[in-house]
Amino acid sequence: GEYGGITAEGFVLAGNDVGNYKLSETVNGTEFYLDTDVNISKKTVTIQNVTVKDEKEYDGNVYAEITDTGNISAICGNDDVSIVEGTAVYSDKNCGEDKVVTFAGFALAGKDAKNYHLQAQPENTTADIIQKQLETNVIVAEKQYNGEKRETEVLFAEVLNAVSGDQVALNILNAEAVFTEV
């Protein structure tokens, strides 16, 4: 960015006619001319060690839970620079182990953030999406007591907590229920 002022010291006049000149004490005034191309470039940094929850139960979306926003590499001294948390997403919404999780939207904040350039988003990581445990509602045919544990017909069955929009049903064509106590 542009410099807010430059101080310089240690200059000594040289040459045969130095006695005819006096070096100005002013560095930011009109008596001291600076190269107009002077620029202080931003320091390039990365965000490292960002972590996500090791696993999540299938919920129909690709978002992973960030558990640690990591740290910024190579900050100078006590500069006030912090991480603005972005998002973490799985490669797809389906169950699986060691699925790739990518990060987006991470940024730098703080009083001194303007002096730094974030090179890239944090490195990818991996995590699991595990199967969702389903709850069901099953209705079976009544049975008259006969002293035996017997099968009875399943009349109706439904899934209660599938993710909205997913197509999940219980096929009862070959289903049967057994009374465990008579």
C-alpha positions in Angstrom: 0.0 0.0 0.0 1.0 3.6 0.1 3.4 4.8 2.7 2.2 7.1 5.4 5.6 8.8 5.9 9.2 7.8 5.7 12.0 8.8 8.0 15.5 8.6 6.9 18.9 9.1 8.7 22.6 8.6 8.2 22.9 10.6 5.0 26.1 12.5 4.6 26.8 15.0 1.8 29.8 14.2 -0.4 31.6 16.0 -3.2 33.9 19.0 -3.8 31.2 21.6 -3.1 29.6 20.2 0.1 30.4 23.3 2.0 27.9 25.2 -0.1 25.0 23.0 0.9 23.0 22.0 4.0 21.0 18.8 4.2 17.4 19.5 5.2 16.1 17.9 8.4 12.6 17.6 6.9 11.8 14.2 5.4 8.1 14.6 4.6 8.2 18.3 3.5 8.8 19.8 0.1 12.6 19.9 0.7 13.0 16.2 0.6 12.0 14.4 -2.5 11.0 10.7 -2.4 10.8 8.3 -5.3 7.1 8.2 -6.2 7.4 4.4 -6.9 8.0 3.6 -3.2 5.6 0.9 -2.1 5.3 -1.4 0.9 3.8 -4.6 -0.3 1.5 -6.8 1.8 3.0 -9.8 3.5 1.5 -13.1 2.2 0.1 -15.4 4.8 -1.9 -18.6 5.0 -4.4 -20.0 7.5 -3.3 -23.3 8.9 -4.7 -26.1 11.1 -8.4 -25.5 10.4 -10.3 -28.5 11.7 -13.9 -29.8 11.3 -15.9 -32.3 13.4 -14.7 -35.8 12.6 -18.1 -37.0 11.6 -21.7 -35.9 11.2 -24.9 -37.8 10.9 -26.4 -37.6 7.4 -28.7 -34.6 7.3 -29.1 -34.0 3.6 -26.7 -31.1 3.2 -23.0 -30.7 2.5 -22.0 -28.4 5.4 -19.4 -29.5 7.8 -19.0 -28.1 11.4 -15.8 -26.1 11.9 -14.3 -26.9 15.3 -11.1 -24.7 15.1 -10.5 -21.8 12.7 -6.7 -22.5 12.9 -4.0 -19.9 13.0 -2.4 -17.4 10.7 1.2 -18.1 9.5 4.0 -15.5 9.9 2.2 -12.5 11.5 4.7 -9.8 12.4 5.2 -9.0 16.1 2.0 -8.2 18.0 0.0 -7.1 14.9 -3.8 -7.2 15.3 -4.8 -9.8 12.7 -7.5 -12.4 13.2 -9.4 -15.0 11.1 -12.9 -14.4 9.8 -14.4 -17.9 9.8 -15.7 -19.1 6.4 -17.6 -22.3 5.6 -16.6 -25.9 5.2 -18.4 -28.2 2.8 -18.2 -31.9 2.0 -17.7 -33.0 -1.6 -21.4 -34.2 -1.6 -24.2 -34.9 0.9 -24.0 -38.7 0.9 -22.6 -41.0 3.6 -19.0 -42.1 3.4 -15.7 -42.2 5.1 -12.8 -39.8 4.6 -14.8 -37.4 2.4 -13.0 -34.4 1.2 -14.0 -31.1 3.0 -13.1 -27.8 1.3 -13.1 -24.3 2.8 -14.4 -21.0 1.4 -15.0 -17.5 2.6 -12.1 -17.3 5.1 -10.6 -13.8 5.4 -8.4 -11.6 7.6 -9.7 -9.0 10.0 -8.2 -6.7 12.6 -6.5 -3.3 12.7 -3.4 -4.6 10.9 -5.1 -6.9 8.4 -4.6 -4.4 5.6 -0.8 -5.2 5.8 -1.4 -8.9 4.9 -2.6 -10.8 1.9 -4.3 -14.2 2.4 -2.7 -16.5 -0.2 -5.4 -19.0 -0.4 -8.2 -20.7 1.5 -7.2 -23.2 4.2 -6.1 -26.6 2.9 -8.7 -29.3 2.4 -9.3 -31.9 5.1 -11.4 -35.1 5.4 -14.3 -36.2 7.6 -17.1 -38.8 7.6 -20.8 -38.6 7.1 -22.5 -41.5 8.9 -25.9 -43.0 8.3 -28.9 -41.4 10.0 -30.7 -43.7 12.5 -34.4 -43.9 11.3 -37.4 -44.0 13.6 -40.5 -45.9 12.3 -44.1 -46.3 13.1 -45.4 -49.8 12.5 -49.0 -51.1 12.9 -49.6 -54.8 13.1 -52.7 -57.0 13.0 -54.3 -57.8 16.3 -54.0 -61.4 17.5 -56.1 -63.5 19.8 -54.3 -65.3 22.6 -53.5 -68.9 21.8 -50.6 -69.6 24.2 -47.9 -69.4 21.5 -45.6 -66.8 20.2 -46.9 -66.2 16.7 -46.3 -64.0 13.8 -48.8 -61.5 12.8 -49.3 -59.4 9.7 -47.8 -56.0 9.3 -50.5 -53.6 8.2 -48.7 -50.3 7.9 -45.2 -49.0 8.3 -43.7 -45.5 7.8 -40.4 -43.7 8.4 -40.8 -40.8 10.8 -37.6 -38.8 10.6 -36.1 -39.1 7.1 -34.6 -35.9 5.8 -37.1 -33.7 4.0 -37.0 -34.3 0.2 -35.3 -37.7 0.5 -37.2 -40.7 -0.9 -37.2 -43.3 1.9 -40.0 -45.8 2.6 -40.5 -49.2 4.3 -41.6 -52.0 2.0 -43.9 -54.2 4.0 -44.6 -56.8 1.2 -42.6 -59.5 2.9 -42.5 -58.1 6.4 -43.9 -59.9 9.4 -44.0 -59.2 13.1 -43.6 -61.6 16.0 -45.1 -61.1 19.4 -42.3 -61.6 21.9 -44.6 -62.2 24.9 -47.9 -63.9 24.8 
